[in-house]
Amino acid sequence: MQSDKRKRLEANGWHVGTAEKFLGLNKQETAIVETITAMSKNHPLVDVSRDDAIPYFMWDYRYTVRQIKNALATGDEEKKIWLMAKIMRDARYADVWKFISLQDFLKYRQRLMPRLGREKAFWEFLYSRWIKQGIIQDADYSNPAAK
C-alpha cells in the first residue's frame, strides 16, 4: 500500500495491517495465501479488462464484459438493476467499480439492497461508513447506529 494512502486511512481512524497479522497466520499459511493471490491476479477467469472476456461472476449467464457494459449503459432500468445487483453480489469489491458508478449505486440503492442476498450487510456497512467518513452525503439515510 502506498504510504500516502496508508496515512489518510490512519488519519480517519482505520487500522492498517497485514492479512497475516489480522488472521493470525503462520509462515506456511501466509505463503499459501500469497501464492494463490499472486496466481489469481493474472488468471483469465478474473480478467475483466478485456471486452470479449466472460467475467468470473457471469459464469451462469455467460455475458461478456462488452455486453455487461452495454446493458448497464443502454439497457432498460429493470435489467440494469438486476445486473448491478448480480455484480454487487458476485464480483470482488474492486471489480464492482469497473462496471458500476458510485452515482448509479446511490441512485438505485433503495432498489438494489433487497436484491443483494448475503452481501446486503456488507454494502449497508460500506454505505454507512461512507456517510460517517463524509465521503458521501445522503439526506434520507436513517440508520441511527451508523451516525
N, C-alpha and C positions, 0 to 999 in steps of 0.2 A: 504494500500500500504506500502511496506517495505520502511524504511527511506532511505536506500542507493539508491534505485530506484528513490525515490522522489528527492533526492539531485542531481542525474545525470540528471533527466529531467529538473529541475530548472536551473542547470548549463548550459544546452543547450537552455535556453530561453523559456521553456514551463511553463505554469502556472498550478499548481496542486490544485484542489479544490474538492468540493463535488457536486454531482448531484443536491442536494437541493439548494445550492447557485447558481450554474450555471443556473438552470431552474427557480429559484425564487419560489420554492415550499413551501407551508405552512406545518405545522407538520402532518396534516392528509394526505395530498398528499404524503409526504415523507414516512409515514408509509405504505401506499398502495404500493408505488414503492418498498420499501424494502421487503414487504411480497411477492409480485409477483416475485421479483428477487430470494428470498430465495427458493420459491416453485419450480421455474423453474430449479434451479441448479441440482436437483436430479430427475427431471421428465424423464421417459423413452423415451419420444419423442425427447429429446435433448441430450440423452446419445450417444455419438459417440465413446465410449471406447470399446464397445462390438462388435466383428466381425460379429455376427449374427443379430445385430440391423439394422433396416432400419432408417437412419437418417432423421430428420425432413425436410431437404432440398431436399430429394429424394422421397417425398410423391407421386409425379406424375409418377415416374419410378419404384419405389419400389426396388431399388438396395440396397443390404446390404453393410455394411462397408467393409467387406471382398471383395465383388465384385468390389466396387469402387477402393479400394487399388490395387487389381489385375489388373484392367483395366488401372489404371494410371502407373503401373509398367511394364506391358507387352502388353498393347493394341496398336493398330496402332495409328499413330500420330494424325489423324483427330479425332478419338474417344477421345483420351487423351485431346486434346484442347477443344473439346465440353464439356467434363466432368469438366475440370478445370474451364472453363467459367461458367458453371452451379453452381459449388461450390462457386466461387467468387461472383456470383450474389445473391445466395440464402442462403448461410451459414453465420453464425455470424463470424466476423473477427477472433476471437480466434480459431474457428473450421477450418477455411480455412487452417491454417498452420499444422493441424493434417493430412492433405491429400496432400498438395502441398508444395514442397520445394521452397525456395527463388531462387535457381538455375533454377528450371523449370519455375518459374514466369518470371525471367529475360530472359531466353532462348526463351520463347514463347510470350513475352509481346506484340510485334507488332501484332501478330495474335489474341491475347486474347482481346485486348482493343475494337475492333469493336463489339465484342460479349457480352459485359458487360451491355448493356442497361443502365438503370438509375444508375447503380453502377459505370459506367465508370469514372465519375468525381471524385468519392471517390478514386478509385485506381490510377488515374493520380495524384491526390493530394498527396497521400502517396508516390508514386514513386518520385515526385519532392522533397518532404521533405527528403526522404532517401538520395537523391543526395546532397541536400543543407546541411544536417547534416553530410555528409561524411560517412554515413553508407554503401553506395554502390557507385561505380563509373560506369558511362556509357558514353562512348565516343560519341555515336550517339544521346544523349539526346539534344534536341534543343529548349526547351521551354524557351524563354528568361525571361518570367515572374517569373519563379521559381529560377532563378540564383541570 
